[in-house]
Amino acid sequence: MTLGELRTIFFGMKQYEPANINELLDFAGQIYLKGNICLSKYRNLIRELEATGATKPDYALET
């Protein structure tokens, strides 16, 4: 799966274009967890997205 295909699936499901590359990163995780793509496709997408500047949010852990 390519980033273009991911963007097309995103638009088909959500009916709007992603606001930024991070939204596509989150979406890729969602469709992977739902079993819609296999692990190897997910990992390739994550690599491509991170190479284009996508980042996962920083979570503050409470201790």
Contacts in CASP RR format, 6 or more apart in sequence:
PFRMAT RR
TARGET T0000
AUTHOR 0000-0000-0000
METHOD contacts of the structure
MODEL  1
MTLGELRTIFFGMKQYEPANINELLDFAGQIYLKGNICLSKYRNLIRELE
ATGATKPDYALET
1 37 0 8 1.000
1 41 0 8 1.000
1 44 0 8 1.000
1 45 0 8 1.000
2 48 0 8 1.000
3 24 0 8 1.000
3 45 0 8 1.000
3 48 0 8 1.000
3 49 0 8 1.000
3 52 0 8 1.000
6 24 0 8 1.000
6 27 0 8 1.000
6 28 0 8 1.000
6 45 0 8 1.000
7 17 0 8 1.000
7 18 0 8 1.000
7 24 0 8 1.000
9 31 0 8 1.000
10 17 0 8 1.000
10 18 0 8 1.000
10 23 0 8 1.000
10 24 0 8 1.000
10 27 0 8 1.000
11 17 0 8 1.000
14 27 0 8 1.000
18 24 0 8 1.000
18 27 0 8 1.000
21 49 0 8 1.000
21 52 0 8 1.000
21 53 0 8 1.000
21 54 0 8 1.000
22 54 0 8 1.000
22 55 0 8 1.000
22 56 0 8 1.000
22 57 0 8 1.000
24 49 0 8 1.000
24 54 0 8 1.000
25 46 0 8 1.000
25 49 0 8 1.000
25 50 0 8 1.000
25 54 0 8 1.000
25 55 0 8 1.000
25 56 0 8 1.000
28 37 0 8 1.000
28 42 0 8 1.000
28 45 0 8 1.000
28 46 0 8 1.000
28 49 0 8 1.000
29 42 0 8 1.000
31 37 0 8 1.000
32 39 0 8 1.000
32 42 0 8 1.000
37 45 0 8 1.000
END
